[in-house]
Amino acid sequence: MPRILYLVPNLSDPAVSRRVAMFRLGGAEVDIAGFRRADAPPADLPLANVVELDITHDARMLQRLFATLRAGSRAKGWAKGFARPDVIVARNLEMLVVANRLLPIWPDAPALVYECLDIHRLMLRQDGIGGAMRATERRLMRQADWLVTSSPAFVANHFASQSPPPVMLVENKVFAPDLVETGRNPGLAGETQRIQIGWFGALRCNKSLAALQGLAEAFAGGIEVTLRGRPALTEFADFHGTVTAARHLTYGGAYAYPDDLASLYSAIHFVWAVDLFEEGQNSSWLLPNRLYEGCLNGAIPIALQGTEMAAYIERLGIGVIVPDIEHQTLVALFSGMTPERLRALAEAVAQLDQRLFRCTEAECRQLVGRLIDAPVDSPALEAAE
């Protein structure tokens, strides 16, 4: 059985536990080492070997840098508890630093995979800091056998100029092997009197909050907006105060993944797939979880023109693409949203193959097989050009 050592920047990140489950379903034994955020409890992962390297803090890059350097310098000590892996997967650049220090420990070095699912704004700065960050990434990637990323736009807009190793595209599909039922758009049942919009997941875009608040207010109850997930409170002047004061916005807190997805998305007609947090950069290039969650459960995606999200739904022939999220643009869109059009949009999503949005066991086997360069029976995962 192949063995993967997974190095992660946040042991308590739900996305990390999902990736671990994907590796295991794909037939791999998994060990894990990483940092824990100061505000998070110890990781609860179903693994025999879990090593906590240090405690780090959000938005404190210097502290995280020193923690990374310490973990790398002590690698020979804490790595003794691990059997030699077939492959080391380093999630994000800081863990690629640690992975490069681990490779010489074993006489027969494992394969190295760099997993990068977001391009941090520091990497894109057009100054000495940004240049140094990109140079560091290029140097560290020389040892990597694969680059795993989740959007072809990351490759086209960043990695193409970074001399990356071969690229493997692993989309942010819903991973829920035991999930039996998926959601259904209420518009298919004729429930169109009051349009419901959902903004779920990582809530970090202040412009989106303002746009949705103004839209709901303009329709005076004809449109209601539900927010669920974890707001990045540092990005809003007063997130909870704004939502509480708004008459047609509701924040329902975090939700359980994947158990709550069907009921969550079955209560809305549209999923808000707009993110201007890092406008023109990472936010324009990503393909986020909410896009796959929404489409799997029948919600109609709303995306911003010129983004990878818009290109994605355009290729599938679904959803609504807006040129901007100005008040008049959104009001015009929903003023013309007849019950017939809403139903047609919902039917277009419902007719698509769910495997476009849901990760299967076969895909997990493919992933593990390619990571260790083993032959697999099923077709190869799509590789970004």
C-alpha positions in Angstrom: 0.0 0.0 0.0 1.5 3.4 -1.0 2.4 5.8 1.9 1.8 9.5 1.7 3.3 12.0 4.2 1.1 15.1 4.1 2.5 18.4 5.3 -0.1 21.0 6.0 -0.2 24.6 7.3 -3.4 24.1 9.3 -4.1 20.7 10.8 -7.6 21.8 11.8 -8.7 22.9 8.3 -11.7 20.9 7.1 -10.2 20.9 3.6 -7.2 19.0 5.0 -9.3 16.3 6.5 -11.2 15.9 3.2 -7.9 15.5 1.3 -6.7 13.0 3.8 -9.9 11.0 3.3 -9.4 11.2 -0.5 -5.9 9.8 -0.2 -7.2 7.0 2.0 -10.1 6.2 -0.2 -7.6 6.1 -3.1 -5.7 3.3 -1.3 -2.9 5.1 0.5 -1.7 5.0 4.0 -1.4 8.6 5.3 0.8 10.3 7.9 0.5 14.0 8.6 2.5 16.8 10.1 1.7 20.5 10.2 0.9 23.6 12.2 -2.1 24.3 14.3 -3.8 27.7 14.4 -3.8 29.3 17.8 -7.6 29.6 17.9 -8.2 26.0 16.8 -8.5 22.8 18.9 -6.0 19.9 18.4 -6.7 18.1 15.1 -9.1 15.2 15.2 -7.8 13.1 12.3 -8.3 9.3 12.0 -4.6 8.7 11.6 -2.0 6.9 13.6 0.7 9.4 13.1 -0.2 13.1 13.5 2.7 15.5 14.4 1.9 19.0 15.5 5.0 21.1 14.5 4.0 24.4 16.1 1.2 26.9 16.8 0.7 29.7 14.3 -1.5 32.7 14.0 -3.7 34.0 11.1 -2.5 37.2 9.4 0.9 37.1 11.2 3.2 36.2 8.3 6.5 36.9 10.1 5.5 34.6 13.0 4.5 31.9 10.5 7.8 32.3 8.6 9.9 31.7 11.8 7.7 28.7 12.7 8.3 27.3 9.2 12.1 27.8 9.5 12.1 26.1 12.9 10.1 23.1 11.7 12.5 22.7 8.7 15.6 22.9 10.9 14.3 20.3 13.2 13.0 18.0 10.5 15.5 15.1 11.2 14.1 14.9 14.8 10.4 14.9 14.3 10.5 12.9 11.1 12.0 9.9 12.8 8.6 8.7 13.8 7.5 8.3 10.2 8.2 5.4 8.0 9.7 6.4 4.6 6.9 7.7 2.5 6.5 7.0 -1.2 5.5 10.6 -1.7 5.5 13.8 0.3 2.6 16.2 -0.5 3.3 19.8 0.7 0.2 21.9 0.9 1.2 25.6 0.3 4.6 27.2 -0.1 5.5 27.2 3.6 5.2 23.4 3.7 7.2 23.1 0.5 10.0 24.8 2.5 9.7 22.0 5.1 9.4 19.3 2.5 12.7 20.3 0.9 14.4 19.8 4.2 12.9 16.4 4.6 14.0 14.9 1.3 17.6 14.2 2.2 16.6 12.2 5.3 16.0 9.1 3.4 18.7 7.6 1.2 16.1 6.9 -1.5 14.3 10.2 -1.5 10.5 10.1 -1.8 8.6 11.9 -4.7 7.6 15.4 -3.9 4.3 17.1 -4.7 3.6 20.8 -4.3 -0.2 21.4 -3.7 -1.1 25.0 -4.2 -4.8 25.9 -4.2 -4.6 29.7 -3.8 -2.1 32.3 -4.9 -1.4 34.5 -2.0 -1.3 38.2 -2.7 2.3 38.5 -1.4 3.3 36.2 -4.4 1.9 38.8 -6.8 3.4 42.0 -5.5 5.4 43.9 -8.1 8.2 44.9 -5.7 11.2 43.3 -4.0 9.0 41.2 -1.6 6.9 39.8 -4.4 10.0 39.1 -6.5 11.7 37.3 -3.6 8.6 35.2 -2.9 8.4 34.1 -6.5 12.1 33.3 -6.7 11.8 31.2 -3.5 8.9 29.3 -5.0 10.8 28.7 -8.3 13.8 27.4 -6.4 11.7 25.1 -4.2 9.7 23.7 -7.0 12.8 22.4 -8.7 12.7 19.3 -6.4 8.9 18.7 -7.1 7.7 16.0 -9.3 4.1 17.3 -9.5 2.2 20.6 -9.0 -1.4 20.0 -7.9 -3.7 22.9 -8.2 -7.5 23.4 -8.5 -8.0 25.9 -11.3 -6.4 26.2 -14.8 -6.3 30.0 -14.3 -3.7 29.6 -11.6 -1.5 27.9 -14.1 -2.1 30.4 -16.9 -1.8 33.6 -14.7 1.0 32.5 -12.3 2.6 29.2 -12.6 3.3 29.3 -16.3 6.0 31.9 -15.6 7.4 30.0 -12.6 8.9 27.0 -14.5 6.6 24.5 -12.7 6.8 20.7 -12.7 4.1 18.8 -14.5 0.7 20.1 -13.5 -2.3 18.0 -12.2 -5.6 19.7 -11.9 -7.7 18.4 -9.0 -10.9 20.5 -8.8 -12.7 21.4 -5.6 -15.4 18.9 -6.2 -17.7 17.9 -3.3 -16.1 14.9 -1.5 -19.0 13.0 0.1 -18.7 9.2 -0.7 -21.5 8.3 1.7 -23.9 11.0 0.6 -27.1 9.5 -0.9 -29.3 12.5 -1.6 -28.6 15.8 -3.2 -30.6 19.0 -3.2 -33.1 20.3 -5.7 -33.8 23.9 -6.8 -37.1 25.1 -5.4 -37.8 26.8 -8.7 -38.4 23.3 -10.2 -41.4 22.9 -7.9 -42.8 26.3 -8.9 -41.6 28.1 -5.8 -40.6 31.4 -7.4 -42.7 34.1 -5.6 -39.7 35.1 -3.4 -36.3 34.6 -4.9 -33.7 33.1 -2.5 -30.0 33.8 -2.9 -27.4 32.0 -0.9 -23.8 33.1 -0.2 -22.1 30.2 1.5 -18.6 29.2 2.6 -15.7 31.6 3.2 -17.4 35.0 3.6 -14.6 37.5 3.0 -15.8 39.9 0.3 -17.1 43.2 1.6 -18.2 44.3 -1.8 -20.4 41.3 -2.1 -22.1 41.9 1.2 -22.9 45.5 0.2 -24.2 44.4 -3.2 -26.4 41.7 -1.8 -27.7 44.0 0.9 -28.6 46.7 -1.6 -30.3 44.2 -3.9 -32.4 42.7 -1.2 -33.4 46.1 0.0 -34.5 47.2 -3.5 -36.9 44.4 -3.8 -38.4 44.9 -0.3 -38.9 41.2 0.4 -39.1 39.9 -3.1 -35.5 38.8 -2.7 -34.0 37.3 0.4 -30.4 36.5 1.0 -29.1 33.8 3.3 -25.4 33.8 4.4 -23.9 30.6 5.9 -20.3 29.8 6.7 -17.4 31.5 8.4 -17.0 35.3 7.9 -13.5 36.8 7.9 -14.4 39.5 10.4 -11.3 41.5 9.7 -12.5 42.2 6.1 -15.8 43.8 7.3 -16.4 47.0 9.3 -19.1 45.3 11.3 -20.3 42.0 9.7 -22.8 41.0 12.3 -24.1 44.5 12.9 -24.7 44.9 9.1 -26.5 41.6 8.7 -28.6 42.1 11.8 -29.7 45.6 10.7 -30.6 44.4 7.2 -34.2 43.5 6.8 -33.8 40.8 4.1 -30.4 39.3 4.9 -30.0 36.4 7.3 -26.8 34.9 8.7 -27.3 31.3 9.9 -23.8 30.5 11.1 -21.5 27.7 10.0 -22.7 24.5 8.5 -21.7 20.8 8.5 -20.0 19.5 5.4 -21.3 17.5 3.6 -24.4 16.6 5.8 -26.0 20.1 5.5 -25.4 20.7 1.8 -28.6 19.2 0.4 -30.9 21.1 2.7 -28.8 24.3 2.5 -28.9 24.6 -1.2 -32.4 23.2 -1.6 -33.6 26.4 0.1 -32.1 28.8 -2.5 -32.6 29.5 -6.2 -29.2 31.1 -6.8 -25.7 30.6 -5.3 -23.6 33.7 -5.2 -20.3 32.7 -6.8 -18.7 36.2 -6.8 -15.6 37.0 -4.8 -13.8 40.3 -5.0 -11.6 39.8 -2.0 -8.5 39.7 -4.1 -10.0 41.3 -7.2 -8.1 40.8 -10.5 -5.8 38.2 -8.9 -6.6 35.1 -6.8 -10.4 35.9 -6.6 -10.6 36.1 -10.4 -8.8 32.8 -10.9 -10.2 30.4 -8.4 -12.9 27.8 -8.7 -14.3 27.7 -5.1 -16.1 25.0 -3.2 -19.4 26.9 -3.4 -19.5 26.6 -7.1 -19.4 22.8 -7.0 -21.6 22.5 -4.0 -24.2 24.7 -5.5 -24.3 23.1 -8.9 -24.4 19.6 -7.4 -27.4 20.6 -5.4 -29.3 22.4 -8.2 -28.5 26.0 -7.4 -28.0 28.4 -10.2 -24.6 30.1 -10.0 -24.1 33.8 -10.4 -20.6 34.7 -11.6 -18.7 37.8 -12.6 -17.6 38.3 -16.2 -13.9 37.8 -16.8 -13.3 35.4 -14.0 -12.5 31.7 -14.2 -15.9 31.0 -12.5 -17.7 32.7 -15.4 -15.6 30.8 -17.9 -16.4 27.5 -16.1 -20.2 28.0 -16.1 -20.2 29.3 -19.6 -18.5 26.1 -20.8 -21.3 24.1 -19.2 -24.1 26.4 -20.5 -25.5 27.2 -17.1 -25.9 30.1 -14.7 -25.9 33.8 -14.9 -22.9 36.0 -15.7 -23.0 39.6 -14.7 -20.6 42.3 -16.1 -20.3 43.9 -12.6 -22.1 43.9 -9.3 -23.3 47.5 -9.4 -26.7 48.1 -7.9 -28.4 48.9 -11.2 -26.9 45.8 -12.8 -28.3 43.4 -10.2 -31.6 45.1 -10.0 -32.0 44.9 -13.8 -31.1 41.2 -13.8 -33.7 40.3 -11.2 -36.3 42.6 -12.5 -36.3 40.5 -15.6 -36.2 37.2 -13.8 -39.5 35.7 -14.7 -40.7 32.3 -13.2 -40.2 30.8 -16.7 -36.6 32.0 -17.0 -35.8 30.9 -13.4 -37.1 27.4 -14.1 -35.2 27.1 -17.3 -32.0 28.1 -15.6 -32.7 25.6 -12.8 -33.4 22.8 -15.3 -30.1 23.5 -17.1 -28.2 22.8 -13.9 -30.3 19.8 -12.9 -29.7 18.1 -16.3 -25.9 18.0 -15.9 -24.0 14.9 -14.9 -23.3 15.1 -11.1 -19.8 13.7 -11.6 -18.9 17.1 -12.9 -19.3 18.4 -9.3 -18.8 15.4 -7.1 -15.5 13.5 -6.5 -15.8 9.8 -7.0 -13.9 6.8 -5.5 -12.4 6.2 -9.0 -11.0 9.8 -9.0 -9.4 9.2 -5.6 -7.7 6.1 -6.9 -6.5 8.0 -10.0 -5.1 10.8 -7.8 -3.1 8.4 -5.5 -2.0 6.4 -8.6 -0.6 9.5 -10.3 1.0 10.9 -7.2 3.1 7.8 -6.8 3.4 7.4 -10.6 1.7 4.0 -10.6 -0.4 2.8 -13.5 -4.2 3.0 -13.1 -7.0 1.4 -15.0 -9.2 4.4 -15.4 -8.6 7.5 -17.6 -6.1 10.0 -16.3 -7.2 13.1 -14.4 -7.4 16.2 -16.5 -4.2 18.1 -16.6 -4.2 21.8 -17.0 -2.6 23.0 -20.2 
